[in-house]
Amino acid sequence: MADLLIYGEIGWDVQASEVVAQIQAMDAEDITVRVNSPGGDVYDGLAIMNALIAHEGMVTAVVEGLAASAASFIAVGGADRVVMRPTAELMIHDAMSFVGGNADEMLRAITDLERISDNLAGIYATKAGGDSGEWRDLMKAETWYSAQEAVDVGLADAVEDGRRVEAQAGRRLVMNRFRYQGRRDAPTPTVNRPEGHDRKEGGMSALADLAQEMGLSEDQVKAAFARVVLNEEVTVTSTVDITYPEGTTVVPTGKATISPVEEVPQGLVFTVGEAPDGWTAEVDEATGSLSVTAPAGAEPDDEVELTVTVTGNDAPVEIPVVITVKAAAGEDEETAPLEPAGDPDRVTLDRDTYNDLQAAAKLGWEAKNKADAAARAAEVDRWIAEGRVNAARRSKVIAAMEKDPVAARDLYGSIPKNTIPRGEIGHGQDSEDTQASGAGDLAAKLDKARLLSAPNLY
C-alpha cells in the first residue's frame, strides 16, 4: 500500500500537478492519503479529488491533524474510506476569494463563489446523505467537527488511533482567514432531521441512502432486497416447450429410445400413459427419455400414439408421441444397429445436431455468466445494506468483484457492519459573541491579500 501526503496549503505547499502525477504512477495500488492541511485553492483540490476517484485501487484518507476547506472535500469526496485520528478535526465552509475591481467584476465573483459552494455542498451530501442545501447552510456557518462528530454526521467512517505523524518541516498553516481558530473556538454542531429520510441512531439508514442514490422509492428498494438480498421465496411462472422428434420408427420386437428435443429444465416430472396391448413404454421421470418396445405381431406401417404428461409449477401438459412400425431387415433392406458400433464411449452425431449442441452450450454459459454477475451485484448490495460499503461506491466495488471476487470479499466484505455511519447531519451556528472583525483583523486580511498573486478561490 502506497502513502500520499497532503500536508500544507493546497496550491502552495501542495501542487495538484505533482500529486496527480504521483497517483497515476501508483497504477492500481491501494493508497493511504494522509491529510493535515488548512485547505487552499479550490480547483487544485478538485483536481486531486477527481484523480483519487478515478484511481482503481482502494483509497483510504487518514486525517492526521486537520482537514479544512479544500482538504476536507479531497478526503470526503476522493476516498473510499475516511479515518479520523482521535484528536483530528475537520472543517467545512463556503468558498472564499480575494478580488478587486469594479461592480460588475464583484458581481461575477459572487456568482462564481455561489456556484462553487453549491458544488462542494453536493460532495458532502453524496458522502453523508441528506440535502445539499442543508450542507450549504453548515458551510455558511463555518462548521468545525471533532473526530467523533465527523463520524456521527457521516463525513468520516471511523475514528482510529495510530502512531503520531510528525508535521512536515516548513509547512505554512495560515488560519487567520477562518472565522474560528479551531474546533474548540467553534460552536458545537447540532443535528438536523431532513424530512423524507428514514434515520436510525448513528446516521441515515442505508435503505434511504440507497434509495436516494438509485432514484427509487424506499418501498421499491425493499422489494428488491426481498427478492435478491433477503432470499424471500418468489414464485416464477414460465412456459417451457417440450417436444419429441417426429418420424420415430421401430421394428417388431425392437426397442426405440426417444428423448425430448429441447433441454429439459429441472423441476419437471414426466409420466407416460398406458401403452396399447403388447407394447411396453417407460419414461425417465426427470429427463423425459421414453423407451418403447414393439410386440412380435406388430405389422409394418402400424402406428401407435403414446401420451407423455409433463408436470411442473403450472397445470400438467400432455404431449402426444407417434411411433411407426417398419418392416424387419430383409434382403433389400438393412436396419441400422440399435447400439453404436465401435467404441461404446464415443457417440457419432450429424453436423446439424452437433451445431445445435454447440449453440445450446453457448447459451448456457451466457446465462451462467449473467447469473454470476447478478449474484455479485446482490452481494455488493448486501454490503451496502449492512453498512459495510458506501452506496456511492457501488459501481467501483462491483468492478472489483468482477476482477477478483476473492480479493474483493477480503477487502470489502470484511469491513465491520455499520461502518458506514448513519448519524444525523450536523449543524453549526454562529456563537453570540462572534462580532465583526476589528481593525487588527482587517490588517491581517490585508496582509494575506498581499500574499496572493491572483484571485485564487478557497
VEXMI-559732 format. One record per residue (C-alpha): residue number from 1; residue in one letter; x, y, z. Coordinates in Angstrom, 3 decimals. Layout:
REM residues N
SITE    i  aa         u         v         w
SITE  NUM   a         X         Y         Z
...
REM end
This chain:
REM residues 458
SITE    i  aa         u         v         w
SITE    1   m     0.000     0.000     0.000
SITE    2   a     1.369     3.402    -1.049
SITE    3   d     1.242     6.589     1.045
SITE    4   l     0.310    10.024    -0.335
SITE    5   l     0.804    13.169     1.774
SITE    6   i    -1.491    16.222     1.633
SITE    7   y     0.428    18.393     4.109
SITE    8   g     0.264    22.187     3.948
SITE    9   e    -1.705    24.657     1.832
SITE   10   i    -3.108    23.314    -1.420
SITE   11   g    -1.879    25.306    -4.381
SITE   12   w     1.229    26.442    -2.468
SITE   13   d     2.817    23.691    -0.378
SITE   14   v     0.829    21.019    -2.235
SITE   15   q     0.780    21.292    -6.040
SITE   16   a    -2.055    19.456    -7.837
SITE   17   s     0.136    18.577   -10.831
SITE   18   e     2.670    16.806    -8.601
SITE   19   v     0.047    14.971    -6.528
SITE   20   v    -1.908    13.770    -9.572
SITE   21   a     1.315    12.525   -11.180
SITE   22   q     2.047    10.509    -8.010
SITE   23   i    -1.452     8.994    -8.079
SITE   24   q    -1.152     7.990   -11.740
SITE   25   a     2.249     6.390   -11.095
SITE   26   m     0.691     4.115    -8.437
SITE   27   d    -1.290     2.171   -11.063
SITE   28   a    -3.902     0.057    -9.229
SITE   29   e    -2.180     0.034    -5.826
SITE   30   d    -4.187     0.742    -2.693
SITE   31   i    -3.431     4.266    -1.439
SITE   32   t    -3.420     5.793     2.032
SITE   33   v    -3.837     9.583     1.751
SITE   34   r    -2.556    11.270     4.912
SITE   35   v    -4.081    14.724     5.381
SITE   36   n    -3.009    17.689     7.518
SITE   37   s    -3.999    20.840     5.665
SITE   38   p    -5.976    24.070     6.183
SITE   39   g    -7.152    23.889     2.563
SITE   40   g    -6.242    26.190    -0.288
SITE   41   d    -7.051    26.566    -3.979
SITE   42   v   -10.445    25.006    -4.712
SITE   43   y    -9.661    23.904    -8.269
SITE   44   d    -6.385    22.267    -7.279
SITE   45   g    -8.352    20.470    -4.574
SITE   46   l   -10.979    19.287    -7.059
SITE   47   a    -8.268    18.033    -9.427
SITE   48   i    -6.706    15.946    -6.640
SITE   49   m   -10.110    14.658    -5.511
SITE   50   n   -11.119    13.563    -9.017
SITE   51   a    -7.766    11.822    -9.563
SITE   52   l    -8.390     9.814    -6.379
SITE   53   i   -11.928     8.925    -7.514
SITE   54   a   -10.560     7.639   -10.850
SITE   55   h    -7.891     5.513    -9.131
SITE   56   e    -8.592     1.778    -9.464
SITE   57   g    -7.212     0.756    -6.070
SITE   58   m    -8.749     1.209    -2.626
SITE   59   v    -8.291     4.807    -1.380
SITE   60   t    -8.225     5.430     2.385
SITE   61   a    -7.956     9.007     3.672
SITE   62   v    -6.466     9.398     7.173
SITE   63   v    -6.945    12.854     8.726
SITE   64   e    -3.848    13.096    10.897
SITE   65   g    -4.364    16.650    12.136
SITE   66   l    -6.694    18.983    10.216
SITE   67   a    -8.755    18.588     7.059
SITE   68   a   -10.231    22.035     6.461
SITE   69   s   -11.764    23.722     3.447
SITE   70   a   -10.366    22.152     0.228
SITE   71   a    -8.597    19.428     2.236
SITE   72   s   -11.958    18.331     3.657
SITE   73   f   -13.545    17.593     0.275
SITE   74   i   -10.374    15.906    -1.002
SITE   75   a   -10.734    13.404     1.864
SITE   76   v   -14.536    13.173     1.933
SITE   77   g   -15.084    13.074    -1.823
SITE   78   g   -11.941    11.315    -3.026
SITE   79   a   -11.572     8.383    -0.612
SITE   80   d   -13.453     5.098    -0.340
SITE   81   r   -12.978     5.256     3.431
SITE   82   v   -12.232     8.241     5.689
SITE   83   v   -10.468     7.682     9.026
SITE   84   m   -10.078    10.364    11.705
SITE   85   r    -7.306    10.269    14.266
SITE   86   p    -8.795    10.724    17.762
SITE   87   t    -7.547    14.312    18.095
SITE   88   a    -8.010    15.346    14.458
SITE   89   e   -10.563    17.884    13.222
SITE   90   l   -12.484    18.559    10.025
SITE   91   m   -13.934    21.897     8.863
SITE   92   i   -16.276    22.892     6.029
SITE   93   h   -17.104    26.418     4.878
SITE   94   d   -18.238    28.427     1.867
SITE   95   a   -15.789    29.176    -0.916
SITE   96   m   -13.755    32.365    -0.404
SITE   97   s   -11.949    34.769    -2.716
SITE   98   f    -9.930    37.969    -2.511
SITE   99   v   -10.799    40.153    -5.507
SITE  100   g   -10.696    43.745    -6.619
SITE  101   g   -12.275    45.678    -9.444
SITE  102   n   -15.483    47.401   -10.472
SITE  103   a   -19.065    46.479    -9.549
SITE  104   d   -19.500    44.074   -12.469
SITE  105   e   -16.349    42.182   -11.522
SITE  106   m   -17.535    41.966    -7.921
SITE  107   l   -20.931    40.609    -9.009
SITE  108   r   -19.248    37.979   -11.212
SITE  109   a   -17.126    36.922    -8.250
SITE  110   i   -20.260    36.480    -6.118
SITE  111   t   -21.885    34.315    -8.822
SITE  112   d   -18.746    32.183    -9.123
SITE  113   l   -18.500    31.689    -5.358
SITE  114   e   -22.173    30.657    -5.099
SITE  115   r   -21.749    28.102    -7.903
SITE  116   i   -18.570    26.650    -6.401
SITE  117   s   -20.061    26.426    -2.897
SITE  118   d   -23.165    24.600    -4.208
SITE  119   n   -20.856    22.153    -5.982
SITE  120   l   -18.905    21.479    -2.788
SITE  121   a   -22.117    21.019    -0.770
SITE  122   g   -23.084    18.249    -3.200
SITE  123   i   -19.807    16.439    -2.438
SITE  124   y   -20.576    16.381     1.292
SITE  125   a   -24.174    15.264     0.670
SITE  126   t   -23.002    12.397    -1.561
SITE  127   k   -20.824    11.042     1.238
SITE  128   a   -23.049    11.638     4.277
SITE  129   g   -26.557    11.781     2.786
SITE  130   g   -29.114    14.498     3.238
SITE  131   d   -29.886    17.525     1.123
SITE  132   s   -27.103    19.642    -0.357
SITE  133   g   -28.969    22.756     0.781
SITE  134   e   -28.556    21.681     4.413
SITE  135   w   -24.843    21.166     3.887
SITE  136   r   -24.632    24.606     2.274
SITE  137   d   -26.130    26.109     5.463
SITE  138   l   -23.477    24.307     7.523
SITE  139   m   -20.776    25.607     5.172
SITE  140   k   -22.032    29.193     5.522
SITE  141   a   -21.784    28.824     9.311
SITE  142   e   -18.168    27.548     9.001
SITE  143   t   -18.760    24.277    10.885
SITE  144   w   -15.939    22.512    12.738
SITE  145   y   -16.132    18.812    13.652
SITE  146   s   -14.157    16.822    16.155
SITE  147   a   -13.125    13.319    15.069
SITE  148   q   -16.207    11.614    16.521
SITE  149   e   -18.537    14.388    15.353
SITE  150   a   -17.269    13.908    11.786
SITE  151   v   -18.141    10.208    12.043
SITE  152   d   -21.548    10.922    13.627
SITE  153   v   -22.646    13.162    10.747
SITE  154   g   -21.308    10.787     8.068
SITE  155   l   -18.354    12.760     6.723
SITE  156   a   -15.940    10.143     8.107
SITE  157   d   -16.214     6.397     8.588
SITE  158   a   -14.207     5.665    11.716
SITE  159   v   -12.017     7.063    14.491
SITE  160   e    -8.829     5.022    14.676
SITE  161   d    -5.702     5.544    16.727
SITE  162   g    -2.258     5.408    15.110
SITE  163   r     1.290     6.477    15.502
SITE  164   r     1.669    10.218    15.624
SITE  165   v     2.703    11.640    12.287
SITE  166   e     5.184    14.492    12.561
SITE  167   a     4.297    17.558    10.547
SITE  168   q     6.467    18.249     7.556
SITE  169   a     9.102    20.870     8.208
SITE  170   g     8.354    24.317     6.911
SITE  171   r     4.630    23.941     6.178
SITE  172   r     2.535    27.111     6.433
SITE  173   l    -0.791    26.840     8.257
SITE  174   v    -2.424    30.209     7.666
SITE  175   m    -5.502    30.134     9.905
SITE  176   n    -6.440    33.805    10.201
SITE  177   r    -8.721    33.684     7.157
SITE  178   f   -11.177    31.423     9.015
SITE  179   r   -13.887    32.682    11.341
SITE  180   y   -12.740    30.336    14.114
SITE  181   q    -9.251    29.205    15.036
SITE  182   g   -10.224    25.575    15.580
SITE  183   r   -12.888    23.219    16.911
SITE  184   r   -12.591    24.438    20.498
SITE  185   d   -13.442    28.010    19.421
SITE  186   a   -16.360    26.997    17.172
SITE  187   p   -19.920    26.210    18.357
SITE  188   t   -20.921    22.576    18.809
SITE  189   p   -22.559    21.200    15.626
SITE  190   t   -26.247    20.429    16.046
SITE  191   v   -28.264    17.808    14.206
SITE  192   n   -30.983    18.243    11.581
SITE  193   r   -33.553    15.649    10.581
SITE  194   p   -34.475    16.276     6.929
SITE  195   e   -37.944    15.122     6.029
SITE  196   g   -38.242    12.077     3.791
SITE  197   h   -35.199    10.298     5.278
SITE  198   d   -35.582     7.238     7.451
SITE  199   r   -32.881     7.679    10.092
SITE  200   k   -31.611     5.467    12.837
SITE  201   e   -29.250     6.189    15.666
SITE  202   g   -25.830     6.696    14.124
SITE  203   g   -26.861     8.168    10.762
SITE  204   m   -29.121     7.960     7.730
SITE  205   s   -30.249     4.399     7.101
SITE  206   a   -28.581     2.537     4.271
SITE  207   l   -32.051     1.947     2.820
SITE  208   a   -32.779     5.676     2.496
SITE  209   d   -29.256     6.361     1.239
SITE  210   l   -29.516     3.601    -1.391
SITE  211   a   -32.999     4.717    -2.487
SITE  212   q   -31.708     8.275    -2.949
SITE  213   e   -28.673     7.035    -4.892
SITE  214   m   -30.750     4.826    -7.225
SITE  215   g   -33.593     7.320    -7.693
SITE  216   l   -36.166     4.835    -6.365
SITE  217   s   -38.655     4.863    -3.524
SITE  218   e   -37.760     3.033    -0.334
SITE  219   d   -40.609     0.562    -0.977
SITE  220   q   -39.100    -0.321    -4.354
SITE  221   v   -35.691    -0.896    -2.771
SITE  222   k   -37.256    -3.036    -0.031
SITE  223   a   -38.967    -5.188    -2.655
SITE  224   a   -35.678    -5.649    -4.500
SITE  225   f   -33.926    -6.641    -1.275
SITE  226   a   -36.680    -9.126    -0.524
SITE  227   r   -36.061   -10.851    -3.827
SITE  228   v   -32.285   -10.676    -4.030
SITE  229   v   -30.680    -9.967    -0.637
SITE  230   l   -33.130   -11.451     1.828
SITE  231   n   -33.762   -14.558    -0.317
SITE  232   e   -37.515   -14.194     0.023
SITE  233   e   -39.310   -17.004    -1.816
SITE  234   v   -40.641   -15.838    -5.176
SITE  235   t   -42.811   -17.944    -7.445
SITE  236   v   -41.736   -17.675   -11.074
SITE  237   t   -44.033   -18.929   -13.795
SITE  238   s   -42.627   -19.561   -17.238
SITE  239   t   -43.639   -21.509   -20.317
SITE  240   v   -41.345   -24.345   -21.392
SITE  241   d   -41.897   -26.104   -24.743
SITE  242   i   -41.190   -29.838   -24.678
SITE  243   t   -41.415   -31.770   -27.946
SITE  244   y   -40.355   -35.214   -29.117
SITE  245   p   -38.857   -35.889   -32.581
SITE  246   e   -41.259   -36.847   -35.372
SITE  247   g   -40.890   -39.888   -37.599
SITE  248   t   -39.823   -42.345   -34.892
SITE  249   t   -39.849   -45.950   -36.106
SITE  250   v   -39.371   -49.374   -34.551
SITE  251   v   -39.181   -52.923   -35.904
SITE  252   p   -41.263   -55.775   -34.409
SITE  253   t   -39.776   -56.835   -31.043
SITE  254   g   -37.399   -53.889   -31.400
SITE  255   k   -36.848   -51.109   -28.909
SITE  256   a   -36.785   -47.356   -29.586
SITE  257   t   -35.476   -44.675   -27.215
SITE  258   i   -36.874   -41.181   -27.750
SITE  259   s   -35.645   -38.090   -25.868
SITE  260   p   -37.084   -34.557   -25.828
SITE  261   v   -35.702   -32.248   -28.486
SITE  262   e   -35.177   -29.317   -26.071
SITE  263   e   -33.050   -29.166   -22.934
SITE  264   v   -35.256   -30.190   -20.013
SITE  265   p   -35.166   -27.736   -17.069
SITE  266   q   -35.010   -29.014   -13.520
SITE  267   g   -38.228   -29.435   -11.576
SITE  268   l   -40.339   -31.094   -14.294
SITE  269   v   -41.785   -34.590   -13.790
SITE  270   f   -42.604   -36.911   -16.721
SITE  271   t   -45.113   -39.767   -16.752
SITE  272   v   -46.334   -41.921   -19.672
SITE  273   g   -49.872   -43.186   -20.235
SITE  274   e   -50.917   -46.800   -20.720
SITE  275   a   -49.432   -48.463   -23.827
SITE  276   p   -51.550   -50.492   -26.354
SITE  277   d   -51.783   -54.261   -25.942
SITE  278   g   -48.438   -55.977   -26.409
SITE  279   w   -46.465   -52.714   -26.330
SITE  280   t   -44.346   -51.569   -23.391
SITE  281   a   -43.487   -47.963   -22.606
SITE  282   e   -41.358   -46.468   -19.827
SITE  283   v   -40.229   -42.866   -19.235
SITE  284   d   -37.481   -41.382   -17.071
SITE  285   e   -39.444   -39.046   -14.817
SITE  286   a   -36.606   -36.489   -14.603
SITE  287   t   -35.225   -36.399   -18.172
SITE  288   g   -38.335   -37.383   -20.171
SITE  289   s   -36.409   -40.066   -22.075
SITE  290   l   -39.017   -42.535   -23.415
SITE  291   s   -38.273   -46.266   -24.094
SITE  292   v   -40.787   -48.149   -26.279
SITE  293   t   -40.749   -51.852   -27.288
SITE  294   a   -42.945   -53.199   -30.119
SITE  295   p   -44.656   -56.632   -29.896
SITE  296   a   -43.718   -59.515   -32.196
SITE  297   g   -47.036   -59.309   -34.054
SITE  298   a   -46.728   -55.655   -34.994
SITE  299   e   -47.364   -55.031   -38.704
SITE  300   p   -45.338   -52.647   -40.860
SITE  301   d   -46.832   -49.146   -41.113
SITE  302   d   -48.850   -49.629   -37.931
SITE  303   e   -48.858   -46.511   -35.775
SITE  304   v   -49.294   -46.179   -32.035
SITE  305   e   -49.720   -42.959   -30.088
SITE  306   l   -48.465   -42.625   -26.532
SITE  307   t   -49.199   -39.731   -24.206
SITE  308   v   -46.411   -38.235   -22.079
SITE  309   t   -47.614   -35.945   -19.282
SITE  310   v   -45.302   -33.181   -18.015
SITE  311   t   -45.976   -31.721   -14.567
SITE  312   g   -44.325   -28.618   -13.100
SITE  313   n   -45.483   -25.413   -11.387
SITE  314   d   -48.261   -24.982   -13.968
SITE  315   a   -51.077   -27.341   -14.893
SITE  316   p   -49.994   -30.715   -16.374
SITE  317   v   -49.291   -30.722   -20.118
SITE  318   e   -49.946   -33.759   -22.314
SITE  319   i   -47.583   -34.408   -25.251
SITE  320   p   -48.515   -36.963   -27.962
SITE  321   v   -45.718   -39.218   -29.255
SITE  322   v   -46.363   -41.157   -32.505
SITE  323   i   -44.330   -44.288   -33.314
SITE  324   t   -44.492   -46.162   -36.666
SITE  325   v   -43.673   -49.843   -37.168
SITE  326   k   -41.376   -50.634   -40.061
SITE  327   a   -40.524   -53.958   -41.661
SITE  328   a   -37.714   -56.039   -40.244
SITE  329   a   -34.467   -56.110   -42.218
SITE  330   g   -34.734   -58.209   -45.404
SITE  331   e   -32.658   -58.972   -48.437
SITE  332   d   -33.104   -55.497   -49.877
SITE  333   e   -33.059   -53.575   -46.586
SITE  334   e   -30.794   -53.277   -43.666
SITE  335   t   -31.708   -51.923   -40.306
SITE  336   a   -29.236   -49.641   -38.589
SITE  337   p   -27.864   -51.188   -35.412
SITE  338   l   -29.666   -50.102   -32.245
SITE  339   e   -26.406   -49.603   -30.389
SITE  340   p   -23.444   -47.575   -31.727
SITE  341   a   -20.687   -49.719   -33.194
SITE  342   g   -17.064   -49.466   -32.168
SITE  343   d   -16.037   -47.554   -29.034
SITE  344   p   -19.029   -47.610   -26.623
SITE  345   d   -17.847   -44.291   -25.081
SITE  346   r   -17.967   -42.456   -28.419
SITE  347   v   -21.174   -41.086   -29.950
SITE  348   t   -21.355   -40.126   -33.615
SITE  349   l   -23.553   -37.139   -34.450
SITE  350   d   -24.544   -35.489   -37.676
SITE  351   r   -23.270   -31.952   -38.266
SITE  352   d   -26.630   -30.229   -37.651
SITE  353   t   -27.098   -31.948   -34.302
SITE  354   y   -23.542   -31.089   -33.271
SITE  355   n   -24.059   -27.423   -34.193
SITE  356   d   -27.309   -27.367   -32.203
SITE  357   l   -25.499   -28.757   -29.157
SITE  358   q   -22.723   -26.179   -29.521
SITE  359   a   -25.258   -23.335   -29.728
SITE  360   a   -27.131   -24.647   -26.685
SITE  361   a   -23.907   -24.862   -24.692
SITE  362   k   -23.034   -21.252   -25.601
SITE  363   l   -26.451   -20.042   -24.446
SITE  364   g   -25.993   -21.965   -21.214
SITE  365   w   -22.657   -20.281   -20.475
SITE  366   e   -24.111   -16.850   -21.263
SITE  367   a   -26.966   -17.493   -18.833
SITE  368   k   -24.493   -18.675   -16.202
SITE  369   n   -22.330   -15.554   -16.639
SITE  370   k   -25.404   -13.313   -16.267
SITE  371   a   -26.463   -15.200   -13.145
SITE  372   d   -22.958   -14.902   -11.668
SITE  373   a   -22.893   -11.140   -12.385
SITE  374   a   -26.312   -10.722   -10.740
SITE  375   a   -25.120   -12.688    -7.705
SITE  376   r   -22.012   -10.492    -7.353
SITE  377   a   -24.111    -7.324    -7.613
SITE  378   a   -26.510    -8.716    -4.995
SITE  379   e   -23.591    -9.400    -2.667
SITE  380   v   -22.381    -5.798    -3.047
SITE  381   d   -25.934    -4.540    -2.398
SITE  382   r   -25.992    -6.623     0.772
SITE  383   w   -22.719    -4.993     1.927
SITE  384   i   -24.321    -1.599     1.287
SITE  385   a   -27.420    -2.612     3.271
SITE  386   e   -25.208    -3.809     6.139
SITE  387   g   -23.301    -0.547     6.253
SITE  388   r   -20.014    -2.023     5.022
SITE  389   v   -19.780    -0.060     1.755
SITE  390   n   -20.934     3.435     0.771
SITE  391   a   -23.682     3.350    -1.878
SITE  392   a   -21.786     5.964    -3.897
SITE  393   r   -19.000     3.363    -4.414
SITE  394   r   -21.327     0.592    -5.682
SITE  395   s   -20.043     0.571    -9.284
SITE  396   k   -16.413     0.561    -8.155
SITE  397   v   -16.982    -2.335    -5.727
SITE  398   i   -18.890    -4.358    -8.372
SITE  399   a   -15.956    -3.823   -10.778
SITE  400   a   -13.595    -5.106    -8.071
SITE  401   m   -15.821    -8.182    -7.612
SITE  402   e   -15.724    -8.900   -11.358
SITE  403   k   -11.934    -8.527   -11.420
SITE  404   d   -11.168   -10.676    -8.354
SITE  405   p   -14.126   -11.818    -6.180
SITE  406   v   -11.899   -13.404    -3.534
SITE  407   a    -9.791   -10.255    -3.033
SITE  408   a   -12.888    -8.027    -3.109
SITE  409   r   -14.595   -10.116    -0.428
SITE  410   d   -11.471    -9.972     1.716
SITE  411   l   -11.329    -6.185     1.296
SITE  412   y   -14.954    -5.050     1.419
SITE  413   g   -16.804    -7.997     2.937
SITE  414   s   -14.512    -7.946     5.981
SITE  415   i   -15.419    -4.326     6.820
SITE  416   p   -17.484    -4.442    10.038
SITE  417   k   -21.212    -3.927     9.731
SITE  418   n   -22.492    -0.368    10.191
SITE  419   t   -19.059     1.066     9.400
SITE  420   i   -20.776     3.470     7.007
SITE  421   p   -22.288     5.907     9.551
SITE  422   r   -25.972     6.532     9.910
SITE  423   g   -25.727     9.566    12.159
SITE  424   e   -27.766    12.705    11.906
SITE  425   i   -26.448    15.594     9.891
SITE  426   g   -24.541    18.173    11.952
SITE  427   h   -25.445    21.842    12.107
SITE  428   g   -23.248    24.741    13.036
SITE  429   q   -24.292    28.178    14.164
SITE  430   d   -22.592    31.435    14.916
SITE  431   s   -21.895    31.993    18.575
SITE  432   e   -23.422    35.081    20.069
SITE  433   d   -20.030    36.549    20.799
SITE  434   t   -18.875    36.384    17.162
SITE  435   q   -18.583    40.027    16.138
SITE  436   a   -17.375    41.870    13.085
SITE  437   s   -13.647    41.962    12.593
SITE  438   g   -11.810    44.907    14.148
SITE  439   a    -9.001    46.912    12.741
SITE  440   g    -6.497    44.199    13.716
SITE  441   d    -8.397    41.500    11.790
SITE  442   l    -8.709    43.807     8.796
SITE  443   a    -4.971    44.403     8.811
SITE  444   a    -4.353    40.638     8.939
SITE  445   k    -6.646    40.076     5.956
SITE  446   l    -4.875    42.808     4.012
SITE  447   d    -1.549    41.115     4.770
SITE  448   k    -2.969    37.862     3.454
SITE  449   a    -4.278    39.576     0.329
SITE  450   r    -0.820    40.924    -0.430
SITE  451   l     0.469    37.333    -0.498
SITE  452   l    -1.811    36.476    -3.372
SITE  453   s    -0.688    36.929    -6.943
SITE  454   a    -4.160    36.141    -8.401
SITE  455   p    -7.789    35.843    -7.088
SITE  456   n    -7.464    32.156    -6.143
SITE  457   l   -10.544    30.627    -4.555
SITE  458   y   -10.555    28.898    -1.169
REM end
